Amino acid sequence: MQRMADVDPSTAVKPTSEATFADLLKPLIEPGFRLALAMLHDAQAAEDAVQEASFTAWRKLGRVRDRNRLRPWFLGVVANKCRNARRTKWTSDVSTGLPEHLSVVSSEESILRGADLRRAIFRLGHDDRLVVVLYFYLDLPVDEVATVAGRSVGATRARLYRAIKKLHPEVAIEEALR
Amino acid sequence: MSLRQDIHVAFDSISHSTAGMAERVVATVVTEDPVRYRRERLTLRVWPPLSSVAVFLMIATVVAVLAGTRLVNDYRQQASAGQSFASKTAQLEARPLRIPALASPSECTPPPLNAHLHYGSGPVYVGSGAPLSTSWGRYFDGPLYADTDIAGPILVRTRDAINGINAVFVGQFAYGPVVGNDSLGGKVVEQRPKLVLSEGRASRNGNSFYRYEWDVVVGFPNGSSNTIGWQIDGADFSEIVFFC
């Protein structure tokens, strides 16, 4: 999610040079993909979301005033693309990313536990899922999670706590945050 | 394992290698964006947020419910009013015809004239009509007036006071079963025995003298005398107007 503070409105919308764009964006593709994958649970859809976010970045990168905030800004764009991607296929089947034969046949507890966890995360609302993925899977600090989510740090922390309780009602927050 | 480790394991197990992805994504952007940009400029893209669609649908539903309720109520009121109008007309029809039979035209008392030189004692007045003859008889195309509000239907019947012949009416206010046909001005018209007027169906409203005005056509068959009685009935009045 793009915040006004991160964008210089006086800057003309002009594409960055290809070399600069590549240098700036390439390090962000992998975390962007991981975010999209965890949000959408579909590798192809995740790559599509990152591609779409990159088109947006190509056009708007010149407006990002603080290059140090490029990562949260780009992840915010990816999160928006994921939200739209889920909207456009909200009636289609939900993919958990787990092959069917594993959930039926495999006896490996870790695989089943991972599938259960993915399903639980997938059932969270977009905003809850976003902070969980950013914090636990992308390992971003809470303030950067807040920047991506477009919320205050306090509100983000509260949302994170609530999301954790939804995932693991019995777990202690401090233990979960480790 | 901690929740963080669990989540890493859960998602890493369905992830795939991102090797080369960054280069592929960047190359796609650089090569395809000009094409996309031109396409987007040529195409109006409207992607309303789901919340906007939901709000729109909710508003549309409320409007539809309100409009539907209004339509149903209007229909019921109209149906009720229609039934009421019909039953009131039937009540007026049930009143006996009081136009007296006269032995000769000399017994006819000329009707009073109001300030505007129209016939009758009110609240409904009969204006002068222009005659039109056919092989069947004579028609008069003239107005009826009311100078006050009159609730419900107004029933008009006429009879030749000398010969006992009933006159007929044609046109939009003619009422009752069809008793004959004739050709007026090259157009076939149906003759009916009565006339029903109402405020809501007046030809004109609020002229300089009257509140309501109706253009009516009355016909007298050949053999009628010139002594014609009009009985005009409303909910709270009944008047007889003679033309001698």
Boltz contact constraints between the chains, C-beta under 6 A:
constraints:
  - contact:
      token1: [A, 18]
      token2: [B, 30]
      max_distance: 6.0
  - contact:
      token1: [A, 22]
      token2: [B, 26]
      max_distance: 6.0
  - contact:
      token1: [A, 25]
      token2: [B, 26]
      max_distance: 6.0
  - contact:
      token1: [A, 26]
      token2: [B, 22]
      max_distance: 6.0
  - contact:
      token1: [A, 29]
      token2: [B, 21]
      max_distance: 6.0
  - contact:
      token1: [A, 29]
      token2: [B, 22]
      max_distance: 6.0
  - contact:
      token1: [A, 29]
      token2: [B, 25]
      max_distance: 6.0
  - contact:
      token1: [A, 30]
      token2: [B, 18]
      max_distance: 6.0
  - contact:
      token1: [A, 33]
      token2: [B, 18]
      max_distance: 6.0
  - contact:
      token1: [A, 37]
      token2: [B, 15]
      max_distance: 6.0
  - contact:
      token1: [A, 38]
      token2: [B, 11]
      max_distance: 6.0
  - contact:
      token1: [A, 43]
      token2: [B, 16]
      max_distance: 6.0
  - contact:
      token1: [A, 51]
      token2: [B, 25]
      max_distance: 6.0
  - contact:
      token1: [A, 54]
      token2: [B, 25]
      max_distance: 6.0
  - contact:
      token1: [A, 54]
      token2: [B, 29]
      max_distance: 6.0
  - contact:
      token1: [A, 55]
      token2: [B, 29]
      max_distance: 6.0
  - contact:
      token1: [A, 55]
      token2: [B, 33]
      max_distance: 6.0
  - contact:
      token1: [A, 58]
      token2: [B, 29]
      max_distance: 6.0
  - contact:
      token1: [A, 58]
      token2: [B, 33]
      max_distance: 6.0
  - contact:
      token1: [A, 87]
      token2: [B, 50]
      max_distance: 6.0
  - contact:
      token1: [A, 97]
      token2: [B, 14]
      max_distance: 6.0
  - contact:
      token1: [A, 114]
      token2: [B, 9]
      max_distance: 6.0
  - contact:
      token1: [A, 114]
      token2: [B, 10]
      max_distance: 6.0
  - contact:
      token1: [A, 114]
      token2: [B, 13]
      max_distance: 6.0
  - contact:
      token1: [A, 117]
      token2: [B, 6]
      max_distance: 6.0
  - contact:
      token1: [A, 117]
      token2: [B, 10]
      max_distance: 6.0
  - contact:
      token1: [A, 118]
      token2: [B, 10]
      max_distance: 6.0
  - contact:
      token1: [A, 136]
      token2: [B, 4]
      max_distance: 6.0
  - contact:
      token1: [A, 136]
      token2: [B, 7]
      max_distance: 6.0
  - contact:
      token1: [A, 137]
      token2: [B, 7]
      max_distance: 6.0
  - contact:
      token1: [A, 137]
      token2: [B, 11]
      max_distance: 6.0
  - contact:
      token1: [A, 176]
      token2: [B, 3]
      max_distance: 6.0
  - contact:
      token1: [A, 178]
      token2: [B, 2]
      max_distance: 6.0
